[in-house]
């Protein structure tokens, strides 16, 4: 197992083709390597596990008395109930109990999780668990019982607040069976923090088939509603989608009002990559449009270039929502190497703005640019300033290797080995790219020497 984990970690064993993998979820995490090796499967599982409130809600519904054996969690619940005002720093005992309980839930439900995630019964996993980061968590819980007029019926109205760094969330718990509610609110809050989870509604998965889903989103949604709600249909057919795809289409269809929080990064992507603006019109079912900076012409997606349609979903979700975490499959699709480099700049800017990014990729250009920005960050200030001025980089373009984790997926005889790549101030060495580039280079050289 990893030692000195700075970030939360997911461990899997015998998951689909993957023999074993231990993934430390850094602010910027990359999966590289062979096709058909399980990168998308593992990215999807990470998305689902970090959308942990889905799992916790299911556990809440199946709540039984055995959860009362968690001493430190229950002691904390009792203190909150018995004090009108209460503030406490969550210690490691409570955190460890939460991790233990979450892992029991994963163990008991692992195959059901996969079935729900992939909408398919034959994908298996033998072991699934999470580890917390080896850091000093500074979690404070504040509670304030606003109403407690009917102790006989155990009716409470509790204002419940937690703070962790700059994050602060306030919620209210009402009704009876208050200890159960407090227990699971505490549990959800702590799991949310230690897994860097940002709840189901604030975690974005951008699938590899972005263009197709963008163009057909209205048809897919209409079909889904017909299937669910039209009683006149003689035969109702299920639309077979994985959970991340289903979530992506639903969120894409719900975008309405513009959010200004990511304006600087949106402007960079629009001005430096797609050379125009992506926007939604005001129709009842908003359509996506592209308007070039060099023309007054306005294009809908079905007549836009592949570069536009591939990047439009990312721009839309940054512009019309504010996602904390983004998982994106093969962002390099349809992009010239220069545009791949520019998109990698955008990812680094997003990470430096506080977002968590995970990508699967086959692009050596993406990896090389990350390595360049790591080297630039580690260099002495005089050289750093000179190169930044020459190539027009800003402070939010450079990144520390400590914020990045990179994993290589090697498919061998229908089984995949996942290896964490070593990093340094010079970046990451990625054998999956280096070996094939050397091989191609030798072949080119030999063809030039031997053929007329």
C-alpha positions as CSV (number, residue, x, y, z in Angstrom):
1,X,0.0,0.0,0.0
2,X,1.1,3.6,-0.6
3,X,2.8,5.4,2.3
4,X,2.4,9.1,3.0
5,X,-0.6,9.5,0.8
6,X,-1.2,13.2,0.3
7,X,-4.5,12.6,-1.5
8,X,-7.4,10.1,-1.0
9,X,-6.8,6.8,-2.7
10,X,-9.0,4.2,-4.4
11,X,-7.9,0.5,-4.4
12,X,-9.3,-2.1,-6.7
13,X,-8.4,-5.8,-7.3
14,X,-9.6,-8.0,-10.2
15,X,-11.8,-5.3,-11.6
16,X,-12.7,-6.2,-15.2
17,X,-9.3,-6.5,-17.0
18,X,-7.4,-4.7,-14.2
19,X,-5.4,-7.0,-11.9
20,X,-4.9,-4.4,-9.3
21,X,-4.7,-0.7,-9.0
22,X,-4.1,1.9,-6.3
23,X,-5.0,5.3,-7.5
24,X,-4.1,8.4,-5.5
25,X,-6.6,11.1,-6.6
26,X,-4.5,14.2,-7.0
27,X,-5.8,17.5,-8.2
28,X,-4.6,16.5,-11.7
29,X,-4.7,12.7,-12.4
30,X,-3.9,11.1,-15.7
31,X,-4.5,7.6,-17.1
32,X,-2.3,6.8,-20.0
33,X,-1.6,3.5,-21.9
34,X,-3.0,0.8,-24.1
35,X,-6.4,0.9,-25.7
36,X,-9.0,-1.5,-24.2
37,X,-7.1,-1.7,-21.0
38,X,-9.7,-0.5,-18.5
39,X,-8.9,3.3,-18.2
40,X,-12.5,4.3,-18.9
41,X,-13.9,1.6,-16.6
42,X,-11.7,2.9,-13.7
43,X,-12.5,6.5,-14.4
44,X,-16.2,5.7,-14.3
45,X,-15.8,3.9,-11.0
46,X,-13.9,6.9,-9.5
47,X,-16.7,9.2,-10.7
48,X,-19.3,7.0,-9.0
49,X,-17.4,6.4,-5.7
50,X,-16.8,10.1,-5.4
51,X,-20.5,10.7,-6.0
52,X,-20.8,9.1,-2.6
53,X,-24.0,10.6,-1.5
54,X,-25.7,8.1,-3.9
55,X,-24.3,5.2,-1.9
56,X,-24.9,6.9,1.5
57,X,-28.5,7.5,0.7
58,X,-29.0,3.8,-0.1
59,X,-27.3,2.9,3.2
60,X,-29.5,5.4,5.0
61,X,-32.6,3.6,3.7
62,X,-31.2,0.3,5.0
63,X,-30.1,1.7,8.3
64,X,-29.9,-0.9,11.0
65,X,-28.9,-0.9,14.7
66,X,-25.4,-2.3,14.0
67,X,-24.3,1.2,13.0
68,X,-24.7,2.1,16.7
69,X,-21.5,0.2,17.4
70,X,-19.4,3.1,16.0
71,X,-18.5,4.6,19.3
72,X,-16.9,7.9,18.4
73,X,-19.5,8.8,15.7
74,X,-22.3,8.0,18.2
75,X,-20.7,10.0,21.0
76,X,-20.5,12.9,18.7
77,X,-24.2,12.5,17.8
78,X,-25.2,12.5,21.5
79,X,-23.1,15.6,22.2
80,X,-24.9,17.5,19.3
81,X,-28.3,16.4,20.5
82,X,-27.7,17.3,24.2
83,X,-26.3,20.7,23.5
84,X,-28.1,23.7,22.2
85,X,-24.9,25.0,20.7
86,X,-21.9,22.9,19.9
87,X,-18.6,23.2,18.1
88,X,-16.0,20.5,17.8
89,X,-13.0,19.6,15.7
90,X,-13.4,16.2,14.2
91,X,-10.6,14.0,15.4
92,X,-8.9,11.0,13.6
93,X,-11.1,8.5,15.6
94,X,-14.2,9.7,14.0
95,X,-12.6,9.9,10.6
96,X,-11.3,6.4,10.8
97,X,-14.7,5.1,11.8
98,X,-16.2,6.8,8.8
99,X,-13.7,5.3,6.5
100,X,-14.3,1.8,8.0
101,X,-18.0,2.2,7.6
102,X,-17.7,3.4,4.0
103,X,-15.4,0.5,3.1
104,X,-17.9,-2.0,4.7
105,X,-20.6,-0.5,2.5
106,X,-18.3,-0.8,-0.6
107,X,-17.5,-4.4,0.3
108,X,-21.2,-5.4,0.7
109,X,-22.4,-3.6,-2.3
110,X,-19.5,-3.8,-4.8
111,X,-21.2,-5.9,-7.4
112,X,-24.5,-4.0,-7.1
113,X,-22.4,-0.8,-7.6
114,X,-20.9,-2.1,-10.8
115,X,-24.3,-3.2,-12.1
116,X,-25.8,0.2,-11.4
117,X,-22.8,2.0,-12.8
118,X,-22.5,0.1,-16.1
119,X,-26.1,-1.1,-16.5
120,X,-24.6,-4.6,-17.0
121,X,-24.3,-7.6,-14.8
122,X,-21.2,-9.3,-16.0
123,X,-18.5,-6.9,-14.8
124,X,-17.0,-8.1,-11.6
125,X,-14.6,-6.9,-8.9
126,X,-13.0,-8.9,-6.0
127,X,-11.9,-5.9,-3.8
128,X,-12.9,-2.3,-3.6
129,X,-11.9,0.1,-0.9
130,X,-10.7,3.6,-0.2
131,X,-7.9,5.1,2.0
132,X,-7.8,8.6,3.5
133,X,-4.9,10.9,2.9
134,X,-2.2,11.0,5.5
135,X,-2.7,14.6,6.4
136,X,-4.0,16.5,9.4
137,X,-7.7,17.2,8.6
138,X,-9.0,20.4,10.0
139,X,-12.8,19.8,10.1
140,X,-15.0,21.8,12.4
141,X,-18.6,21.0,13.1
142,X,-21.0,23.6,14.4
143,X,-24.6,22.7,15.4
144,X,-27.4,24.9,16.7
145,X,-30.7,23.5,17.8
146,X,-33.2,26.1,16.6
147,X,-36.3,24.3,17.9
148,X,-36.8,21.5,20.4
149,X,-40.2,22.2,21.7
150,X,-41.5,18.6,21.6
151,X,-39.0,16.3,23.1
152,X,-41.8,13.7,23.6
153,X,-42.0,13.2,19.8
154,X,-38.3,14.0,19.3
155,X,-39.0,16.7,16.8
156,X,-35.9,18.8,16.2
157,X,-34.8,21.6,13.9
158,X,-31.0,21.7,13.9
159,X,-28.8,24.1,11.9
160,X,-25.8,22.1,11.0
161,X,-22.6,23.7,9.6
162,X,-19.2,22.3,8.7
163,X,-16.1,24.1,7.6
164,X,-13.0,22.7,5.9
165,X,-10.5,25.1,4.6
166,X,-12.5,27.6,2.5
167,X,-15.5,25.3,2.1
168,X,-18.5,25.8,4.3
169,X,-21.9,24.1,4.0
170,X,-25.0,24.8,6.1
171,X,-27.9,22.4,6.2
172,X,-30.9,21.8,8.5
173,X,-32.1,18.6,9.9
174,X,-35.8,18.3,10.8
175,X,-38.2,15.7,12.0
176,X,-38.0,12.6,14.3
177,X,-35.5,9.8,14.6
178,X,-33.0,12.7,14.9
179,X,-30.0,10.6,15.9
180,X,-30.2,8.6,12.7
181,X,-30.3,11.8,10.7
182,X,-27.4,13.4,12.5
183,X,-25.4,10.2,12.3
184,X,-25.7,10.0,8.5
185,X,-25.3,13.8,8.0
186,X,-22.1,13.6,9.9
187,X,-21.0,10.5,8.0
188,X,-21.8,12.1,4.6
189,X,-20.1,15.4,5.5
190,X,-16.9,13.6,6.6
191,X,-16.8,11.2,3.6
192,X,-17.4,14.2,1.4
193,X,-14.3,15.9,2.7
194,X,-11.9,13.0,2.9
195,X,-12.7,11.7,-0.6
196,X,-12.7,15.1,-2.2
197,X,-16.2,14.3,-3.2
198,X,-18.3,17.2,-4.2
199,X,-21.7,15.5,-4.3
200,X,-23.4,13.9,-7.2
201,X,-24.6,17.1,-8.7
202,X,-21.2,18.8,-8.7
203,X,-19.1,16.1,-10.4
204,X,-18.9,16.1,-14.2
205,X,-18.0,13.2,-16.5
206,X,-17.3,14.1,-20.2
207,X,-17.4,10.8,-22.2
208,X,-15.4,10.0,-25.3
209,X,-18.5,10.2,-27.5
210,X,-19.1,13.8,-26.7
211,X,-19.9,15.0,-30.2
212,X,-22.6,12.3,-30.8
213,X,-24.3,12.9,-27.5
214,X,-24.1,16.7,-28.0
215,X,-25.8,16.4,-31.4
216,X,-28.4,13.9,-30.3
217,X,-29.1,15.0,-26.7
218,X,-32.7,16.1,-27.3
219,X,-33.6,12.9,-29.2
220,X,-32.1,10.8,-26.4
221,X,-33.9,12.7,-23.7
222,X,-37.2,12.6,-25.6
223,X,-36.8,8.9,-26.0
224,X,-36.1,8.5,-22.3
225,X,-39.2,10.4,-21.3
226,X,-41.4,8.5,-23.7
227,X,-40.0,5.2,-22.2
228,X,-40.6,6.3,-18.7
229,X,-43.9,8.2,-18.8
230,X,-45.8,7.3,-22.0
231,X,-48.4,4.7,-20.9
232,X,-49.6,4.3,-24.5
233,X,-46.4,2.6,-25.6
234,X,-47.1,-1.1,-26.1
235,X,-43.5,-2.0,-25.5
236,X,-41.2,0.1,-23.4
237,X,-37.5,-0.3,-24.2
238,X,-34.8,0.6,-21.8
239,X,-32.0,2.9,-23.1
240,X,-28.8,1.1,-22.2
241,X,-26.4,3.8,-20.9
242,X,-23.8,3.8,-18.2
243,X,-24.5,6.0,-15.2
244,X,-21.9,8.6,-16.2
245,X,-23.3,8.9,-19.8
246,X,-26.9,9.1,-18.4
247,X,-25.8,11.8,-16.0
248,X,-23.9,13.7,-18.8
249,X,-26.9,13.8,-21.1
250,X,-29.3,14.9,-18.3
251,X,-27.0,17.7,-17.2
252,X,-26.4,18.8,-20.8
253,X,-30.2,19.2,-21.2
254,X,-30.6,21.2,-18.0
255,X,-28.1,24.0,-18.7
256,X,-29.9,27.4,-18.6
257,X,-28.3,30.3,-16.9
258,X,-24.7,31.5,-17.3
259,X,-22.2,31.4,-14.4
260,X,-19.3,33.9,-14.3
261,X,-17.0,32.1,-11.9
262,X,-14.8,30.5,-14.6
263,X,-14.7,33.5,-17.0
264,X,-10.9,33.8,-17.3
265,X,-10.5,30.2,-18.2
266,X,-13.5,30.2,-20.6
267,X,-12.1,33.2,-22.3
268,X,-8.8,31.4,-22.7
269,X,-10.4,28.3,-24.3
270,X,-12.6,30.3,-26.6
271,X,-10.0,32.9,-27.7
272,X,-6.9,30.6,-27.9
273,X,-8.4,27.3,-28.9
274,X,-11.7,27.5,-30.7
275,X,-11.4,31.2,-31.8
276,X,-15.0,32.0,-31.1
277,X,-17.9,31.8,-28.6
278,X,-20.0,28.9,-27.5
279,X,-23.5,29.8,-26.2
280,X,-27.1,28.6,-25.7
281,X,-30.0,30.3,-27.3
282,X,-33.3,31.1,-25.5
283,X,-35.5,28.4,-27.0
284,X,-37.6,26.2,-24.8
285,X,-35.1,23.5,-25.4
286,X,-31.9,25.6,-25.7
287,X,-29.7,24.8,-28.7
288,X,-25.9,25.2,-28.7
289,X,-24.3,27.7,-31.1
290,X,-20.8,28.7,-32.1
291,X,-19.9,32.2,-33.3
292,X,-16.5,32.7,-34.8
293,X,-14.4,35.7,-33.7
294,X,-13.6,36.4,-37.4
295,X,-17.2,36.3,-38.7
296,X,-20.7,37.3,-38.0
297,X,-22.0,33.9,-39.0
298,X,-23.6,31.8,-36.3
299,X,-23.4,28.0,-36.5
300,X,-25.3,25.3,-34.7
301,X,-23.4,22.2,-33.7
302,X,-24.4,19.9,-36.6
303,X,-22.6,22.2,-39.0
304,X,-19.6,23.0,-36.8
305,X,-16.2,21.5,-37.0
306,X,-15.1,18.5,-34.9
307,X,-12.9,20.7,-32.8
308,X,-15.9,22.8,-31.8
309,X,-18.2,19.9,-31.1
310,X,-15.6,18.0,-29.0
311,X,-14.8,21.0,-26.8
312,X,-18.3,22.5,-26.6
313,X,-19.5,20.3,-23.7
314,X,-16.5,21.3,-21.6
315,X,-17.0,25.0,-22.4
316,X,-20.8,24.7,-21.8
317,X,-20.4,23.2,-18.3
318,X,-17.8,25.7,-17.3
319,X,-19.9,28.6,-18.6
320,X,-23.4,27.5,-17.5
321,X,-22.5,25.7,-14.3
322,X,-19.6,25.5,-11.8
323,X,-18.3,22.0,-11.5
324,X,-15.6,21.3,-8.9
325,X,-14.5,18.0,-10.4
326,X,-14.2,17.1,-14.0
327,X,-13.4,13.7,-15.5
328,X,-12.7,13.8,-19.3
329,X,-12.0,10.9,-21.6
330,X,-9.5,11.5,-24.4
331,X,-9.6,15.3,-24.5
332,X,-7.2,15.3,-27.5
333,X,-9.8,13.9,-29.9
334,X,-9.9,16.0,-33.2
335,X,-7.3,18.4,-31.9
336,X,-4.1,19.4,-33.7
337,X,-1.0,19.0,-31.4
338,X,-0.8,22.7,-30.9
339,X,-4.5,22.7,-29.7
340,X,-3.7,19.8,-27.4
341,X,-1.0,21.8,-25.8
342,X,-3.4,24.8,-25.3
343,X,-6.1,22.5,-23.8
344,X,-3.5,21.2,-21.4
345,X,-2.8,24.8,-20.4
346,X,-6.5,25.1,-19.7
347,X,-6.5,22.0,-17.5
348,X,-3.6,23.3,-15.5
349,X,-5.3,26.7,-15.1
350,X,-8.4,24.8,-13.8
351,X,-6.4,22.8,-11.3
352,X,-4.7,26.0,-10.1
353,X,-8.1,27.6,-9.7
354,X,-9.1,24.8,-7.2
355,X,-10.7,22.2,-9.5
356,X,-9.9,18.5,-9.6
357,X,-9.2,17.1,-13.1
358,X,-8.9,13.4,-14.2
359,X,-8.3,12.6,-17.9
360,X,-7.7,9.4,-19.9
361,X,-5.3,10.1,-22.8
362,X,-3.2,8.7,-25.6
363,X,-1.5,12.0,-26.2
364,X,2.3,12.4,-25.7
365,X,1.8,16.1,-26.4
366,X,-0.3,16.5,-23.3
367,X,2.2,14.7,-21.1
368,X,5.1,16.6,-22.6
369,X,3.5,20.0,-21.9
370,X,2.8,18.9,-18.3
371,X,6.4,18.0,-18.0
372,X,7.5,21.3,-19.4
373,X,5.3,23.2,-16.9
374,X,6.7,21.1,-14.0
375,X,10.3,21.9,-15.1
376,X,9.4,25.6,-15.5
377,X,7.8,25.6,-12.0
378,X,10.9,24.0,-10.4
379,X,13.5,26.3,-12.1
380,X,15.1,29.3,-10.6
381,X,13.1,32.5,-10.8
382,X,15.4,34.3,-13.3
383,X,15.2,31.6,-15.9
384,X,11.5,31.0,-15.1
385,X,10.6,34.6,-15.8
386,X,12.7,34.7,-19.0
387,X,10.9,31.7,-20.5
388,X,7.5,32.8,-19.3
389,X,7.9,36.1,-21.0
390,X,9.2,34.5,-24.2
391,X,6.4,32.0,-24.5
392,X,3.7,34.2,-22.9
393,X,2.9,32.0,-19.9
394,X,1.3,33.2,-16.7
395,X,1.6,32.1,-13.1
396,X,-1.4,29.9,-13.4
397,X,0.2,28.0,-16.4
398,X,2.9,26.4,-14.3
399,X,2.3,23.5,-11.8
400,X,4.1,21.5,-9.1
401,X,4.7,17.8,-9.8
402,X,3.2,17.2,-6.3
403,X,-0.2,18.2,-7.6
404,X,-0.1,15.5,-10.3
405,X,-0.4,11.7,-10.4
406,X,0.1,9.7,-13.6
407,X,-0.8,6.0,-14.1
408,X,0.2,3.8,-17.0
409,X,-2.1,0.9,-18.1
410,X,-0.4,-2.0,-19.8
411,X,-2.6,-4.7,-21.3
412,X,-0.9,-8.1,-21.3
413,X,-2.7,-11.3,-22.3
414,X,-6.2,-9.9,-21.6
415,X,-5.1,-8.6,-18.2
416,X,-4.0,-5.0,-17.3
417,X,-1.2,-4.0,-15.1
418,X,-1.5,-0.4,-13.7
419,X,1.7,1.3,-12.6
420,X,2.1,4.6,-10.9
421,X,4.8,6.6,-12.8
422,X,7.6,8.2,-10.9
423,X,7.8,12.0,-10.9
424,X,10.5,14.6,-10.2
425,X,11.2,18.2,-10.9
426,X,11.7,17.1,-14.5
427,X,8.2,15.7,-14.8
428,X,7.1,12.1,-15.6
429,X,8.7,9.5,-17.7
430,X,6.0,7.8,-19.7
431,X,7.3,4.5,-21.3
432,X,4.0,3.9,-23.1
433,X,4.9,7.0,-25.3
434,X,8.7,6.9,-25.2
435,X,9.0,3.4,-26.5
436,X,6.6,3.7,-29.4
437,X,8.1,7.1,-30.4
438,X,11.6,5.6,-30.5
439,X,10.3,2.6,-32.5
440,X,8.5,4.9,-35.1
441,X,11.6,7.1,-35.3
442,X,13.8,4.1,-36.1
443,X,11.4,2.8,-38.7
444,X,11.3,6.2,-40.4
445,X,15.1,6.4,-40.4
446,X,15.4,2.9,-41.9
447,X,12.8,3.6,-44.6
448,X,14.7,6.8,-45.5
449,X,18.0,4.9,-45.8
450,X,16.8,1.8,-47.6
451,X,14.0,3.1,-49.9
452,X,14.5,5.4,-52.9
